[in-house]
Amino acid sequence: MTPEGKEYTRKFPEGFDEDSPNKFVHHILKEYAVEEKDDKGNPSGNFFMNKKWTQAASKEVLGKLKKMDEGATEKYMNQYFGRTWEHFDVNEANRLDALDMPAFMKYLCSDQSLDLDAM
């Protein structure tokens, strides 16, 4: 359901559904991404991440894949999240394309070999 009380079934972009080998992007689209609406208020199929949801996803990645506890995660986020966000949000739009999250997380973690699908 949408906040307006309308029934809503999220349609994932081609290649990122439940059967996709790209499990990380599917997880981001399902759990964190916000779907843009068209000018009539209908779902557009375009997904983006705002800062709040990107922070939440980042904490999950740091905890699960970098094995950081809550304290270490907070310290790491305080030091690196802001500059990573600024690196990706070059137009200062306060939003990022959800499909850019693999690159964002690898940059945040300073680990280009990070297997995000292992989450």
Backbone torsions as a table, in degrees:
resi	resn	phi	psi	omega
1	MET	NA	144.9	175.1
2	THR	-86.6	167.0	176.3
3	PRO	-58.5	-24.0	178.6
4	GLU	-82.8	-0.8	178.1
5	GLY	88.1	8.0	178.2
6	LYS	-86.2	143.8	176.1
7	GLU	-69.7	138.2	-174.0
8	TYR	-144.4	125.6	174.6
9	THR	-115.0	117.4	-177.9
10	ARG	-69.9	127.9	176.5
11	LYS	-104.5	117.0	-176.9
12	PHE	-79.2	149.2	176.0
13	PRO	-59.0	151.4	-179.3
14	GLU	-55.5	132.8	179.7
15	GLY	92.1	-2.0	-177.8
16	PHE	-129.1	28.0	178.7
17	ASP	-83.1	-172.0	-176.5
18	GLU	-61.3	-28.5	-177.7
19	ASP	-90.2	1.2	-177.6
20	SER	-67.6	143.8	173.0
21	PRO	-71.3	-15.0	178.5
22	ASN	-88.7	76.1	-174.7
23	LYS	-67.7	-32.2	-179.3
24	PHE	-64.6	-49.5	-179.1
25	VAL	-64.1	-39.6	176.5
26	HIS	-59.2	-43.6	179.0
27	HIS	-61.1	-44.9	178.5
28	ILE	-60.6	-47.6	-178.8
29	LEU	-63.6	-37.5	-177.1
30	LYS	-77.1	-41.7	-170.7
31	GLU	-100.7	-26.5	-170.3
32	TYR	-125.5	-35.2	-172.1
33	ALA	-69.4	151.0	176.8
34	VAL	-107.1	133.1	179.3
35	GLU	-91.5	129.5	177.0
36	GLU	-65.4	152.3	174.9
37	LYS	-108.7	149.7	175.2
38	ASP	-79.3	-176.5	-176.0
39	ASP	-66.9	-11.3	176.8
40	LYS	-100.5	2.9	179.0
41	GLY	86.4	10.2	179.7
42	ASN	-93.0	150.5	178.2
43	PRO	-57.1	136.9	-175.5
44	SER	-97.4	-17.6	-175.2
45	GLY	89.5	-2.5	176.4
46	ASN	-100.6	129.9	-175.4
47	PHE	-115.6	139.3	177.6
48	PHE	-135.1	167.0	178.4
49	MET	-119.7	129.4	171.7
50	ASN	-91.3	174.8	-175.2
51	LYS	-63.3	-41.7	-178.0
52	LYS	-59.6	-48.4	-177.5
53	TRP	-74.1	-29.6	175.9
54	THR	-68.1	-38.0	176.2
55	GLN	-63.0	-43.6	-179.9
56	ALA	-63.2	-44.3	178.5
57	ALA	-64.8	-39.0	179.7
58	SER	-62.6	-42.2	178.5
59	LYS	-62.9	-38.4	178.2
60	GLU	-64.1	-45.0	179.8
61	VAL	-62.2	-46.9	-179.5
62	LEU	-61.9	-40.0	179.6
63	GLY	-68.7	-46.4	-174.7
64	LYS	-80.4	-43.5	-173.4
65	LEU	-96.7	-27.9	178.0
66	LYS	-101.6	-0.8	175.4
67	LYS	57.3	37.6	179.0
68	MET	-89.6	138.6	173.8
69	ASP	-78.6	177.1	-174.9
70	GLU	-59.2	-43.0	-179.5
71	GLY	-64.8	-45.0	179.0
72	ALA	-65.9	-37.8	178.6
73	THR	-62.7	-46.2	-179.4
74	GLU	-61.8	-43.7	179.4
75	LYS	-62.7	-45.6	179.6
76	TYR	-62.6	-45.1	179.6
77	MET	-61.5	-42.8	179.5
78	ASN	-61.0	-34.2	-177.3
79	GLN	-84.6	-38.4	-168.9
80	TYR	-115.0	-22.2	-174.4
81	PHE	-63.3	-48.0	-176.3
82	GLY	-57.4	-45.8	-179.1
83	ARG	-71.3	-30.9	176.0
84	THR	-68.6	-43.3	178.1
85	TRP	-58.5	-47.3	-179.2
86	GLU	-62.7	-35.8	178.6
87	HIS	-62.5	-38.4	-177.7
88	PHE	-89.5	-31.4	-178.9
89	ASP	-92.6	61.6	-174.3
90	VAL	-65.1	-26.4	179.3
91	ASN	-91.6	3.4	-179.1
92	GLU	52.6	45.6	-180.0
93	ALA	-86.7	-8.6	-176.6
94	ASN	60.6	30.7	175.7
95	ARG	-162.7	151.7	178.8
96	LEU	-127.7	152.5	174.9
97	ASP	-65.7	131.6	-178.1
98	ALA	-60.8	-28.5	-179.4
99	LEU	-73.1	-8.8	176.1
100	ASP	-88.2	-0.6	-175.7
101	MET	-63.7	-34.9	176.2
102	PRO	-59.6	-45.2	179.0
103	ALA	-65.0	-41.2	179.2
104	PHE	-58.9	-48.6	-176.0
105	MET	-67.4	-39.1	178.5
106	LYS	-66.3	-37.8	177.5
107	TYR	-67.3	-46.5	178.9
108	LEU	-57.1	-42.9	-177.1
109	CYS	-83.6	-4.1	-175.8
110	SER	52.1	43.7	-176.8
111	ASP	-147.9	94.6	-178.1
112	GLN	-72.3	-14.2	179.2
113	SER	-93.6	3.3	-177.3
114	LEU	-58.1	125.3	178.8
115	ASP	-87.9	88.7	-176.9
116	LEU	-65.9	-27.1	179.5
117	ASP	-71.8	-8.9	179.6
118	ALA	-79.1	-4.9	-180.0
119	MET	-65.6	NA	NA
